[in-house]
Amino acid sequence: MARSVQEIQQEIQKLSLVEKEDLLRALVIELDMATDPEINALWIDEAQRRGHEIDEGLVQCVPAEDVFKRLESTLKK
């Protein structure tokens, strides 16, 4: 019989910090891999749409360095 989330949480509390970090990594990997094919298709469509806009000169690209500088400036305010 499967354990309840509450039982698992109680077991997690007994783990060492290193064991908790290992568990967290495993969960993140599991979540990253568990993608819905429909969502993947939507992201591919979006990437293709954006690529087309760039190719056709409909949008102006901004270098990542400039984006990060603006972001850092905004976060410091």
BELCOR-V7484 format. One record per residue. SS is DSSP state (H for helix, E for strand, C for the rest). PHI is phi in whole degrees, -180 to 180 (* if undefined). NEAR is the number of other ideal C-beta (glycine too) atoms within 8 Angstrom. Layout:
SS|PHI|NEAR ; SS|PHI|NEAR
This chain:
C|*|2 ; C|-70|3 ; C|-81|5 ; C|-77|6 ; H|-60|5 ; H|-61|6 ; H|-65|8 ; H|-65|9 ; H|-61|8 ; H|-64|8 ; H|-67|8 ; H|-62|9 ; H|-61|6 ; C|-85|5 ; C|-75|9 ; C|-74|5 ; H|-58|6 ; H|-63|6 ; H|-65|8 ; H|-65|10 ; H|-63|8 ; H|-63|8 ; H|-64|10 ; H|-62|8 ; H|-59|8 ; H|-62|8 ; H|-67|8 ; H|-64|8 ; H|-61|8 ; H|-61|8 ; H|-68|7 ; H|-65|7 ; H|-82|6 ; C|-88|5 ; C|-99|7 ; C|-79|5 ; H|-56|6 ; H|-66|6 ; H|-66|8 ; H|-58|9 ; H|-63|8 ; H|-64|8 ; H|-66|8 ; H|-63|8 ; H|-59|8 ; H|-65|8 ; H|-63|8 ; H|-67|8 ; H|-62|8 ; H|-66|9 ; H|-61|8 ; H|-62|9 ; H|-60|9 ; H|-68|10 ; H|-59|6 ; C|-87|6 ; C|72|5 ; C|-81|6 ; C|-132|7 ; C|-105|3 ; C|-75|5 ; C|-118|6 ; C|-58|6 ; H|-55|6 ; H|-58|6 ; H|-67|8 ; H|-62|9 ; H|-67|8 ; H|-63|8 ; H|-63|8 ; H|-63|8 ; H|-61|8 ; H|-63|8 ; H|-66|7 ; H|-70|6 ; H|-77|5 ; C|-71|4
